[in-house]
Amino acid sequence: MKRIARKNRTIRLLRWVFQREDQFLTCQVDRERHQAAYTLSLVPHWDVKQAVSETYDAGVGAFRRHAAIADQLRSQGWTLAAYSVAR
């Protein structure tokens, strides 16, 4: 049986990890490898079951939403702890 890894289905375009006190939250944008779809995910590290994702047809929509979320998080006292870009 062949195993299909997530990294073969998506391309990570942007990943930011925010921190406030001892809590961490990841906001990232991925592109589906074989289709024109972009997924923005917001994952609280303290409860990954509460993760949410939104799908966009165009990358510009996903990046705008990422920027809006990042702005809102900063205004709530979150700081950027780590980041990575396309891999």
Helices and strands as residue ranges (DSSP letters): H 6-9, E 10-20, E 23-32, E 38-44, G 48-50, E 52-56, H 59-75, E 79-85
